[in-house]
Amino acid sequence: MKILMVLTSHDALGDTGKPTGFWLEEFAAPYYVFRDGGAEVVLASPAGGAPPVDPASDGEDAQTEATRRFKQDNDAQQALASTHRLADVANDRYDAVFYPGGHGPLWDLAEDTDSIGLIERSYTDGTPLGLVCHAPGVLRRAKNDKGGPLVKGLKVTGFTNSEEEAVGLTEVVPFLVEDMLKDNGANYSRGDDWASHVVVAGNLVTGQNPDSSAAAARTLINQLQPK
């Protein structure tokens, strides 16, 4: 079982002068769900190398069991420090594909042609495809086989407008995940702010926020079990 995890390479929070990147919990929790499930995990990012971690996700108040485990795992740290260039591995075969969130993907992965192609192929081929928190934003430009938005008519979730407002970045992000999904015709649903909420539409699995990351990963890997 081989699973590709795609991380952002974008490190600037708009024109605020502040850093951003991927959210550590949204990488670490799924990573260990996959590894503990026996999967080989391949890590990739648009630029390759070490993807930027959002420093807000690395503070003591943001630590979880999975992030603490990661900090003690030299092999995982080395793998994260040397991700493949997405262009070099996007056309390989995988049993599943997963996108952690953080604000970074809204700037780079949402517009990245290698990522868009990967998403479109994965969805069309029936490959389980998971995205959590801000990562459903990378579905923005993806198309279905009829040329319309891939998410049109599909049940999806993602970071809510009210969660974005709570972190004070409504006017900073290039677009709001909730609004974009609705504008693209998705059947958007949400749970309470900051509570786990996972939605499944065939082979597409989306999670609302950081607390949804492990549940989304478990849902994704369950799709790989023999029926």
C-alpha positions in Angstrom: 0.0 0.0 0.0 1.5 3.3 -1.2 0.1 6.7 -0.2 1.2 10.1 -1.5 1.0 13.0 0.9 1.2 16.4 -0.8 2.4 19.4 1.2 2.6 23.1 0.4 5.8 25.0 -0.4 4.3 28.4 0.3 5.7 30.2 3.3 4.3 33.8 3.2 0.9 34.8 4.8 -0.2 37.2 2.0 1.4 40.6 2.4 1.4 40.5 6.2 5.1 39.8 6.5 4.2 36.8 8.6 5.1 33.2 7.8 2.7 30.3 7.0 3.0 26.8 5.6 1.4 23.5 6.4 -0.3 22.7 9.8 1.8 20.2 11.7 -1.0 18.2 13.2 -2.6 17.8 9.8 0.5 16.2 8.6 1.6 14.2 11.7 -1.7 12.6 12.6 -2.5 11.2 9.1 1.2 10.2 8.6 1.0 7.9 11.6 -2.5 6.6 10.7 -1.0 5.6 7.3 2.3 4.2 8.7 0.6 2.3 11.5 -1.7 0.9 8.9 1.3 -0.6 7.0 1.5 2.0 4.2 4.5 3.2 2.5 4.2 7.0 2.6 5.7 9.2 -0.2 6.0 12.9 0.6 6.0 15.6 -2.1 5.7 19.4 -2.4 5.8 21.7 -5.4 9.4 22.8 -4.7 10.6 19.6 -3.1 12.9 19.6 0.0 11.6 20.8 3.3 8.1 22.3 3.2 7.5 25.2 5.5 5.6 24.5 8.8 3.3 27.1 10.0 5.0 28.3 13.3 1.5 28.6 14.9 1.1 24.9 14.6 4.4 24.2 16.3 3.8 26.1 19.5 3.3 24.2 22.7 -0.5 24.9 22.8 -0.9 23.2 19.4 0.9 20.0 20.3 -0.9 16.7 20.1 0.1 13.1 20.6 0.9 12.8 16.9 3.1 15.9 16.8 5.0 14.9 19.9 5.6 11.5 18.3 6.8 13.2 15.2 9.3 15.2 17.2 10.8 12.0 18.5 10.9 10.3 15.1 14.1 10.9 13.3 13.1 8.9 10.2 9.9 10.9 9.8 11.8 14.2 10.3 14.3 13.2 7.6 11.5 12.2 5.2 9.8 15.6 5.7 13.0 17.5 5.2 13.6 15.9 1.8 10.2 15.7 0.1 10.1 14.9 -3.6 9.3 17.6 -6.2 5.6 17.0 -7.0 6.3 17.3 -10.7 8.6 14.3 -10.5 6.2 11.9 -8.7 2.7 13.2 -9.5 2.3 10.7 -12.4 3.3 7.6 -10.4 0.7 5.1 -9.2 -0.6 5.4 -5.6 -3.2 3.6 -3.6 -4.4 6.9 -2.1 -3.5 10.6 -2.0 -3.8 12.9 0.9 -3.4 16.7 1.3 -2.7 18.2 4.7 -3.9 21.8 5.2 -2.5 24.9 6.6 -2.9 28.3 4.9 0.0 27.7 2.4 -1.9 25.5 0.0 -4.4 28.3 -0.8 -1.6 30.1 -2.6 0.4 27.4 -4.3 -1.3 24.1 -4.5 -4.7 25.6 -5.5 -3.0 26.9 -8.7 -0.4 24.2 -9.3 -1.0 22.3 -12.5 0.8 19.2 -11.3 -1.5 19.1 -8.3 -4.6 19.8 -10.3 -3.8 17.0 -12.7 -3.1 14.6 -9.8 -6.4 15.4 -8.2 -8.4 15.0 -11.5 -6.7 11.7 -12.3 -7.2 10.4 -8.7 -10.8 11.2 -8.6 -11.6 9.9 -12.1 -9.6 6.7 -11.4 -11.4 6.0 -8.1 -8.2 6.5 -6.1 -9.1 7.5 -2.5 -8.3 11.2 -2.3 -8.3 13.0 1.1 -8.0 16.7 1.9 -8.3 18.3 5.3 -8.9 21.8 6.7 -7.6 24.4 4.1 -6.5 21.6 1.8 -10.0 21.3 0.2 -9.1 24.7 -1.3 -6.8 23.0 -3.7 -9.9 21.6 -5.4 -10.6 25.1 -6.7 -9.4 24.6 -10.3 -10.0 20.9 -10.6 -12.5 19.8 -13.2 -14.7 16.7 -13.6 -15.0 14.7 -16.7 -17.7 17.1 -18.0 -15.4 20.1 -17.7 -17.2 21.6 -14.7 -15.9 22.0 -11.2 -14.9 18.7 -9.8 -16.8 19.3 -6.6 -20.0 20.3 -8.3 -22.8 18.2 -6.7 -20.5 16.4 -4.3 -20.7 16.4 -0.5 -17.6 18.2 0.8 -16.4 20.1 3.8 -13.5 22.3 4.6 -12.3 25.2 6.9 -15.4 27.3 7.7 -15.8 31.0 7.2 -16.4 31.4 10.9 -13.2 29.4 11.8 -11.2 31.7 9.4 -12.8 34.7 11.1 -11.8 33.3 14.5 -8.1 33.2 13.4 -8.4 36.7 12.0 -7.4 35.9 8.4 -10.6 36.5 6.5 -9.1 39.5 4.7 -5.7 37.9 4.2 -6.3 34.6 2.5 -6.7 34.7 -1.3 -10.1 33.0 -1.0 -12.4 31.5 1.7 -12.5 27.7 1.4 -16.2 27.5 2.4 -17.2 30.2 -0.1 -15.2 28.7 -2.9 -16.7 25.2 -2.5 -20.2 26.6 -2.5 -19.5 28.8 -5.5 -18.2 25.7 -7.3 -21.5 24.0 -6.7 -20.5 21.6 -3.9 -23.0 20.3 -1.4 -21.0 21.9 1.5 -21.6 20.8 5.1 -20.0 21.7 8.4 -19.9 20.7 12.0 -19.3 22.9 15.0 -16.2 25.1 14.8 -13.0 23.2 15.7 -14.9 19.9 16.1 -14.1 16.9 13.9 -16.3 16.7 10.8 -15.5 14.4 7.9 -17.5 14.0 4.7 -17.3 11.3 2.1 -18.4 11.5 -1.6 -17.3 8.3 -3.2 -13.5 8.2 -3.2 -13.3 11.9 -2.1 -12.8 12.4 1.7 -12.7 15.9 3.2 -12.2 17.1 6.8 -13.2 20.4 8.2 -10.3 21.4 10.5 -7.2 20.2 12.3 -9.3 18.1 14.7 -10.6 16.2 11.6 -7.2 15.1 10.3 -6.9 11.7 12.0 -10.5 10.8 11.3 -10.1 11.8 7.6 -7.0 9.7 7.3 -8.7 6.7 8.9 -11.7 7.1 6.6 -9.3 7.2 3.6 -7.4 4.1 4.6 -10.6 2.3 5.3 -11.5 2.7 1.7 -8.4 0.6 0.9 -9.6 -2.4 2.9 -11.0 -5.4 1.0 -14.8 -5.1 0.8 
